[in-house]
Amino acid sequence: MTPCRPVGTVKIEGRNYSAQTDGIFLEHDTPVKVIEVDGTKITKKKKT
C-alpha cells in the first residue's frame, strides 16, 4: 500500500486499487480494512 493523504493505493487479493480514507492520513503499509465500496470508490480505515 502507498501512503494515503487521504487517497492512495491498496492491494486487495493481489490487485492494486485506488482507495481513500475518511480524511485521515495513513503511512505506507499500514494494515487497513475496507469499510465501503460504492461503484469504483473504495473507502478504508486503519485496521484495529
Secondary structure, 3 states (H helix, E strand, C coil): CCCECCEEEEEECCEEEEEECCCCCECCCCCEEEEEEECCEEEEEECC
